[in-house]
Each structure stands twice: as structure tokens, then as C-alpha cells.
Amino acid sequence: MQALLCPRYAKENGFFYDINGDAFIKAIDGWGVRALSDDDGDVLVTDYGANGLKIEKRKTSMSKPYGKRKRCKTAEEAISEFTSTPDNNSPHNCKADDTAALPKCVTEKDIPSNCSSHDEADTSTGNVAEHDTPDNCTDVNIVSDADYVGGRELVMGKDGKLYRMRIGGDDAGVIDGLCRDYESERASFKKLADECIKSCYFKKSCAFTLTTYVPQSFADIKSAVSKMVKKYLFSKFENLKCVFTFCEPHADGSWHCHLILCFRDEFPDGLYETVLKSWKNRIIVPSETYKTDENLVDLRFFYTAEEFIKYLDYLNPVSKKKRDRLKFYPNKKKARQKYGETEKPKKVILSANEAKKLTEREHIALRHEIKILNASSSVFEKKEDLKLHNFTYYYTRNEALWNAIIANGQSSC
């Protein structure tokens, strides 16, 4: 009964129903979101350096809605925190080792990987209704999850969880494991996106979209991208600061990738031609195809911080357009990765009044509101049990104030 009521309630009230979290989720962007109010209520302030500031106002049933963050009483104290360098830590230099741990029942020669023991604790696929999980550890005819290209559909297990089942071809009926959880994917993407905004100044960053001539698996795309970034781009471009990669599935289950490159100064000559040549050397190029080089590799630059942040929002795997593709992500494999010199943004808790002293112009188009309700309470108790109500705002920094605080020696920078 609940399975039928919840999707209907979500559709009628403009929510997305997350079956894994048993929650209703609604997001609103831009002008539909109210402006940040002037009050003494707490807000979370994130410093993105040259890309500006993000301010979040969160209402939640949690006792500590902003986690373990430093609380500052004044804007001056917040600036001192943002501009300090604790313990002389330098920006993180990724070694780009993204090799995932092999499942216990698979050897290093691993091709297949479909044992029920591969999943996390308490996620055995043996409980999938009318779809028992085959023991594929010894069946070399079954390709591994990461090497599979094709359609999938979701089936409900007796434990109430969603599992990914292959459809069509010789692999029809194979259970790959649990569907990706909405909340864990959202949190994972948000963490990397925050680091990307902090590490990549929009004026010195660009984005590549890398596609293929023929459908390619996750493993093929991830391997080609990783090798191109680690073994070629950093050696070719000495002023390349960092790279963020976002592998994504198409609607048919084949894969492509988005790259964000940040340089220390100007963009190098022949950037597009260099990336195109390297990419074509690492993928299957058929003798006859209707696709051109422009279809294969696309390059874009960013002229405002809004463009850069909106582009990252477009890459969000749980966005309204892309959340139904979570079923294509292979188990225990990293679809997103960072390379080079990256830096995590600092965050502090301030009153809204003090936070606005740090800012100048607001990026109004980037206003964002997310509302999460408890599904069971909303449907059966006829009330909206609010789990989270979050407003997000982006601003340019008040450079005059920041420079004055730093010049007066109140910052350890």
C-alpha cells in the first residue's frame, strides 16, 4: 500500500520520492527562493576563495544542523579563520590512485564480479523477489559489473531494498547489487564539488565533455580518462594545477566523462587539439561513423562564477534529470575523482547579520531551496514531518573588508 501511495503523493505535490531514504524531496532554484533574511539565526558560511562565498540556512530536527564547525561571533573572526593556514598544511596533492578494492571472491585476474558477498553488510541479493542472485564467481561468461554495457531495471527485494538487474542479451536476469542510495550519492558529489569550486578559479578553468563513437563500459571510460590525465595531461601542460573527472552514464547504460581543468595562469595553446588527439588514441574509433570530432570532444570556458557553479550542478548525479540513472553506477567503483593540487574549503557558523558583512553582490540565479519530508508521516499521519529545510545563497566577497582585516594583522595569513 505504501509503495503505491508514496509515488502518487510525490507526483501530486511536486516532490521526488526516495524509496531508499523513505523521504520526499523537493528542490527550487533561482527567483522562487526567498532572499537571505537579516536576523541572528545561525548560518553556515563556506569560503570558495576567488569564486566567492556560499551561505546556507538550515532547519532540521537534528540537534547540530551544521555538524562540527567552528562558531565565530563576528565577521572579523570569520575572516581570520578563513585566511589562516593551520599547521602549515599545504594544499592536498592527489596521487591519483583510484584503484578500487577487489572483492574477496575475485582474484587479481578478475573479470566477473557478481557474488552476493560483494555487497556491503546486510545487502545480500538472495532476497530479491523472484530473482535469485546467481553465483557468478566461477562463470567466466558473465562480464563484471564495471565492464557491462546495457540496460538495467530495478527490482524490489524481500528486504524492501532496490537491486539492479540486467535486461536483454545473455546477461538478462543477472543481479549486480543494490541500487545507489540517493543520499549517499548526493553527499559524495557535494563533497567533491565543494573542493572543485575552492580549487578551480573559474577564469582559469575549462570543461571538456568526452564521448565515444560506440557504447563503452564504465571500466573502459574510467581507465582511458585516468591514463590520459595522469600519464599525459600533467606532463604535457606544466601549468596544469588540478583536474576533476566526472564519469556519467547515458540513458542507455553506456558511459562518457566530463573533465574540469584548472591552470595556474593562462590557457596553453592547442589545448583542444591536444585533448582530442589523446582521447582518440585511447578509445575505439570505427572505420565508418557519422560522428565528427566536435561530437567526440567538446570544450567550454567560464566567464562568470555563476556559469561555473551551474555547470557543476548539471553534473549532480541526483539532479532531477539524472537521478534515474543511478542504477547504472557499478558497485564500489569511483565515478568521480580529483588529481593534482586541490584544496578543501573552510566553513564556519555565523549569525546571518554577521555573515552578510562578508559579502557584496548576490548571485540571485544561484539561490537554492531543498525541502525533505518524512514520507510515512506525510502519507499516513496526514502531516508534513519536516526532516530538512535548507536555503543556499552565493555571494561575491567583500574584498575591501577582507583586505582591511588582513592588513590590520587580525589574520594569521
Legacy VTK file of the C-alpha trace (Angstrom):
# vtk DataFile Version 3.0
C-alpha trace
ASCII
DATASET POLYDATA
POINTS 413 float
0.000 0.000 0.000
2.738 2.455 0.941
4.671 1.753 -2.263
1.647 2.930 -4.252
0.718 5.898 -2.069
4.194 7.449 -1.820
4.916 7.904 -5.567
1.404 9.306 -6.036
1.845 11.803 -3.171
5.244 12.837 -4.544
3.847 13.467 -8.034
0.785 15.378 -6.825
2.801 17.628 -4.507
5.869 18.262 -6.657
8.262 16.038 -4.682
10.690 13.282 -5.661
10.190 10.096 -3.633
13.449 8.491 -2.468
12.497 4.893 -1.744
15.826 4.121 -0.054
15.528 7.001 2.405
11.708 6.839 2.592
11.607 10.612 2.095
10.009 13.237 -0.146
12.479 15.703 -1.696
11.657 18.988 -3.437
14.154 21.485 -4.870
13.530 25.033 -6.094
16.083 27.305 -7.797
16.544 30.987 -8.553
13.884 33.625 -8.150
11.439 31.229 -6.475
13.610 31.188 -3.352
13.342 33.974 -0.777
16.318 36.240 -0.054
18.521 35.636 2.978
16.887 37.410 5.915
18.655 39.766 8.340
18.500 38.057 11.721
20.569 36.466 14.467
19.819 32.932 13.303
22.769 30.653 12.542
24.018 30.130 9.004
26.858 28.034 7.594
29.375 30.079 5.573
31.706 28.372 3.092
34.690 30.235 1.627
35.380 29.369 -2.023
38.247 31.826 -2.341
38.182 33.785 -5.596
34.863 32.143 -6.542
33.037 33.773 -3.625
31.039 32.619 -0.609
28.177 30.206 -0.035
25.703 30.760 2.809
23.321 28.029 3.961
20.386 28.461 6.309
19.185 25.095 7.525
16.173 23.995 9.566
16.334 20.395 10.720
15.304 18.065 13.504
18.998 17.387 14.205
20.423 18.955 17.370
23.505 20.150 15.443
22.358 21.024 11.912
25.794 22.244 10.781
27.947 19.476 12.217
31.265 20.078 13.947
32.076 23.527 12.573
33.852 26.388 14.289
31.463 29.043 15.566
32.530 32.667 15.043
30.905 35.627 16.780
31.936 38.320 14.305
32.762 38.757 10.636
36.322 39.706 11.624
36.762 36.412 13.432
35.425 34.505 10.423
37.864 36.252 8.065
40.737 35.367 10.374
39.634 31.736 10.287
39.261 31.671 6.510
42.648 33.262 5.823
44.655 31.278 8.374
46.828 28.321 7.445
46.569 25.820 10.318
49.580 23.597 10.980
51.249 24.933 7.810
49.311 22.432 5.755
49.796 22.790 2.002
47.012 22.023 -0.493
46.364 18.329 -0.977
48.368 16.794 -3.807
46.426 13.801 -5.101
48.457 10.815 -6.201
45.565 9.766 -8.404
45.421 6.166 -7.278
41.774 5.376 -7.835
42.044 1.587 -7.939
39.079 0.148 -6.077
39.496 -2.770 -3.684
38.864 -6.128 -5.312
36.011 -8.273 -3.981
37.168 -11.131 -1.754
35.960 -13.888 -4.059
37.673 -12.467 -7.147
41.329 -12.897 -7.979
43.571 -10.207 -9.434
42.758 -11.628 -12.862
39.198 -10.643 -12.070
36.680 -10.284 -14.844
33.358 -11.396 -13.354
32.164 -9.947 -10.069
28.624 -10.885 -9.162
28.727 -12.750 -5.824
26.174 -11.762 -3.235
29.082 -11.409 -0.786
30.422 -8.467 -2.791
27.861 -6.091 -1.394
28.033 -4.308 1.897
26.828 -5.844 5.118
23.172 -6.847 5.114
22.671 -6.333 1.377
22.577 -9.926 0.129
20.864 -10.107 -3.244
19.500 -13.551 -2.404
16.309 -11.904 -1.131
15.334 -10.292 -4.424
11.768 -11.259 -5.173
11.605 -13.925 -7.899
15.138 -13.033 -8.977
17.646 -15.115 -7.017
21.205 -13.894 -7.352
23.332 -16.264 -9.468
26.736 -17.313 -8.191
28.864 -15.799 -10.943
32.275 -16.103 -9.260
33.247 -19.046 -11.428
31.234 -18.205 -14.542
33.705 -16.533 -16.892
30.899 -15.883 -19.393
29.419 -13.193 -17.152
31.174 -9.851 -17.516
31.870 -7.852 -14.389
29.637 -5.049 -13.219
32.068 -2.318 -14.347
32.588 -3.939 -17.789
28.877 -4.368 -18.529
27.228 -2.112 -21.126
23.478 -2.343 -21.414
20.109 -1.734 -19.863
19.135 -2.325 -16.263
15.909 -2.200 -14.331
15.245 -2.095 -10.618
13.646 -4.983 -8.731
12.415 -4.938 -5.151
13.996 -7.424 -2.746
12.171 -9.071 0.130
14.191 -6.834 2.406
12.457 -3.803 0.863
15.580 -2.547 -0.902
16.105 -1.909 -4.609
18.502 -4.071 -6.625
19.895 -3.633 -10.136
19.028 -6.367 -12.654
20.431 -6.606 -16.173
17.937 -6.828 -19.018
18.376 -8.155 -22.531
21.000 -10.445 -24.047
22.764 -13.379 -22.416
23.126 -11.442 -19.141
19.384 -10.949 -18.652
18.375 -11.548 -15.041
21.841 -11.078 -13.531
21.666 -9.096 -10.283
24.551 -6.615 -9.941
23.702 -5.428 -6.441
21.972 -2.652 -4.588
20.846 0.471 -6.379
22.854 3.562 -5.471
21.381 5.347 -2.490
20.141 8.878 -3.232
21.534 10.452 -0.063
24.979 8.830 -0.198
25.447 9.837 -3.843
24.253 13.375 -3.123
26.682 13.739 -0.214
29.582 12.221 -2.157
29.061 14.575 -5.107
28.575 17.629 -2.887
31.862 16.981 -1.107
33.844 16.775 -4.356
32.001 19.714 -5.941
32.861 21.893 -2.921
36.540 21.024 -3.338
36.327 21.713 -7.071
34.867 25.215 -6.560
37.531 26.026 -3.975
40.420 24.669 -6.071
39.412 25.932 -9.531
39.133 29.673 -10.173
36.533 29.990 -12.913
38.622 32.381 -15.066
41.448 29.835 -15.228
39.262 26.745 -15.631
37.631 24.993 -18.559
35.488 21.901 -19.046
35.732 19.040 -21.544
32.982 16.575 -22.384
34.473 13.322 -23.688
32.162 10.958 -25.528
32.699 7.885 -27.721
31.852 6.587 -31.169
30.414 3.308 -29.872
28.909 2.409 -26.453
31.631 1.946 -23.835
31.554 0.449 -20.345
32.374 2.253 -17.108
35.682 0.369 -16.790
36.792 1.354 -20.315
35.936 5.035 -19.889
37.420 5.281 -16.396
40.661 3.607 -17.484
41.035 5.800 -20.590
40.368 9.014 -18.647
42.663 8.082 -15.761
45.572 7.255 -18.043
45.090 10.374 -20.150
45.062 12.655 -17.085
47.873 11.028 -15.096
50.240 9.999 -17.872
49.673 12.714 -20.439
47.961 15.973 -19.451
50.118 16.760 -16.419
53.306 16.056 -18.362
52.109 17.982 -21.417
50.935 21.099 -19.557
53.369 22.261 -16.886
50.983 24.941 -15.618
48.100 22.489 -15.074
47.113 22.839 -11.415
44.405 20.204 -10.978
41.815 18.093 -12.789
38.404 16.850 -11.645
36.758 13.986 -13.550
33.064 13.088 -13.530
32.158 9.844 -15.300
28.464 9.577 -16.178
26.150 7.039 -17.822
23.947 7.812 -20.802
20.286 6.810 -20.706
21.166 3.511 -22.439
23.808 2.490 -19.872
26.893 3.441 -21.910
29.367 5.910 -20.408
31.059 9.260 -21.073
33.080 11.699 -18.964
33.296 15.377 -18.011
36.675 16.920 -17.149
37.288 20.217 -15.369
40.846 21.503 -15.840
42.294 24.380 -13.814
45.541 26.122 -14.832
47.829 28.305 -12.731
47.865 31.068 -15.346
46.806 31.367 -18.994
45.353 28.509 -21.042
48.008 26.740 -23.159
47.967 26.935 -26.952
46.462 23.959 -28.758
44.542 22.784 -25.683
41.544 21.402 -27.583
43.641 19.711 -30.281
45.886 18.105 -27.651
42.995 16.652 -25.646
41.198 15.485 -28.800
44.268 13.655 -30.132
44.986 11.993 -26.790
41.366 10.916 -26.325
41.083 9.415 -29.825
44.211 7.368 -29.137
42.546 5.748 -26.110
39.095 4.752 -27.373
37.638 2.605 -30.135
37.474 4.551 -33.406
35.390 2.708 -36.060
36.313 2.982 -39.720
32.933 4.484 -40.585
30.927 6.790 -38.339
28.624 9.773 -38.663
30.150 11.456 -35.606
32.675 14.245 -36.003
35.458 15.463 -33.726
33.057 18.093 -32.353
30.724 15.290 -31.264
33.589 13.426 -29.641
35.203 16.222 -27.594
33.521 19.458 -26.521
35.325 22.362 -24.817
33.787 25.247 -22.907
35.173 28.152 -20.899
33.565 30.013 -18.000
33.043 33.777 -17.961
31.296 34.100 -14.572
31.244 32.231 -11.274
27.528 31.535 -11.872
28.362 29.637 -15.069
30.971 27.538 -13.302
28.746 26.633 -10.336
25.752 25.908 -12.561
27.900 23.611 -14.688
28.799 21.645 -11.564
25.115 21.495 -10.624
24.465 19.988 -14.049
26.890 17.157 -13.181
24.983 16.269 -9.997
24.051 12.542 -10.303
20.873 13.017 -8.232
19.561 16.021 -10.170
16.009 15.781 -11.463
17.266 14.878 -14.949
19.839 12.269 -13.927
18.667 10.552 -10.745
17.004 7.698 -12.633
20.476 6.719 -13.956
21.850 5.843 -10.511
21.088 2.209 -11.328
23.917 2.187 -13.898
26.717 3.067 -11.442
28.842 -0.058 -10.698
29.289 -1.178 -7.117
32.298 0.033 -5.131
33.793 1.968 -8.042
34.613 5.683 -8.062
32.840 7.562 -10.831
34.322 10.896 -9.725
37.964 11.669 -8.972
40.404 14.537 -8.354
44.019 14.912 -9.485
46.744 17.435 -8.721
46.780 20.257 -6.172
43.359 20.590 -4.619
42.081 22.345 -1.521
39.014 21.826 0.662
37.003 24.958 1.513
36.772 26.175 5.108
33.379 26.519 6.775
32.256 28.430 9.868
28.988 29.103 11.687
27.920 32.752 11.931
24.772 34.753 12.535
23.061 35.859 9.322
23.722 39.507 10.210
27.477 38.968 10.557
27.651 36.703 7.504
26.225 39.375 5.224
29.035 41.756 6.256
31.436 39.394 4.450
29.569 39.729 1.182
28.843 42.161 -1.626
26.743 41.180 -4.652
24.483 38.119 -4.560
24.291 35.638 -7.433
20.488 35.579 -7.374
20.151 32.889 -10.056
22.028 30.501 -7.761
19.540 30.668 -4.906
18.500 27.151 -3.972
15.925 25.620 -1.648
15.582 21.957 -0.739
12.783 20.530 1.352
12.859 16.942 2.674
9.855 15.385 4.409
9.334 12.113 6.229
7.327 10.062 3.744
5.467 7.823 6.204
4.272 10.721 8.360
3.205 12.758 5.338
1.141 9.949 3.827
-0.346 8.127 6.804
-0.470 10.778 9.541
-1.630 13.499 7.134
1.075 15.932 8.291
4.325 17.166 6.788
7.014 15.944 9.165
9.916 18.200 8.159
13.297 16.448 8.135
15.287 19.231 6.474
14.575 22.657 5.006
17.690 24.216 3.522
18.282 27.551 1.730
21.518 28.174 -0.178
22.864 31.534 -1.395
26.038 32.561 -3.264
27.763 35.958 -2.957
30.900 37.727 -4.094
33.225 38.533 -1.212
33.541 41.997 0.338
37.192 42.357 -0.661
37.571 45.799 0.927
36.589 44.472 4.355
38.654 41.316 3.979
41.784 43.243 2.945
41.331 45.697 5.812
41.104 42.886 8.382
44.186 41.179 6.948
46.153 44.437 6.787
45.375 45.174 10.437
47.079 41.944 11.436
43.953 40.259 12.729
44.570 37.351 10.366
47.448 34.913 10.567
47.669 34.876 6.780
LINES 1 414
413 0 1 2 3 4 5 6 7 8 9 10 11 12 13 14 15 16 17 18 19 20 21 22 23 24 25 26 27 28 29 30 31 32 33 34 35 36 37 38 39 40 41 42 43 44 45 46 47 48 49 50 51 52 53 54 55 56 57 58 59 60 61 62 63 64 65 66 67 68 69 70 71 72 73 74 75 76 77 78 79 80 81 82 83 84 85 86 87 88 89 90 91 92 93 94 95 96 97 98 99 100 101 102 103 104 105 106 107 108 109 110 111 112 113 114 115 116 117 118 119 120 121 122 123 124 125 126 127 128 129 130 131 132 133 134 135 136 137 138 139 140 141 142 143 144 145 146 147 148 149 150 151 152 153 154 155 156 157 158 159 160 161 162 163 164 165 166 167 168 169 170 171 172 173 174 175 176 177 178 179 180 181 182 183 184 185 186 187 188 189 190 191 192 193 194 195 196 197 198 199 200 201 202 203 204 205 206 207 208 209 210 211 212 213 214 215 216 217 218 219 220 221 222 223 224 225 226 227 228 229 230 231 232 233 234 235 236 237 238 239 240 241 242 243 244 245 246 247 248 249 250 251 252 253 254 255 256 257 258 259 260 261 262 263 264 265 266 267 268 269 270 271 272 273 274 275 276 277 278 279 280 281 282 283 284 285 286 287 288 289 290 291 292 293 294 295 296 297 298 299 300 301 302 303 304 305 306 307 308 309 310 311 312 313 314 315 316 317 318 319 320 321 322 323 324 325 326 327 328 329 330 331 332 333 334 335 336 337 338 339 340 341 342 343 344 345 346 347 348 349 350 351 352 353 354 355 356 357 358 359 360 361 362 363 364 365 366 367 368 369 370 371 372 373 374 375 376 377 378 379 380 381 382 383 384 385 386 387 388 389 390 391 392 393 394 395 396 397 398 399 400 401 402 403 404 405 406 407 408 409 410 411 412
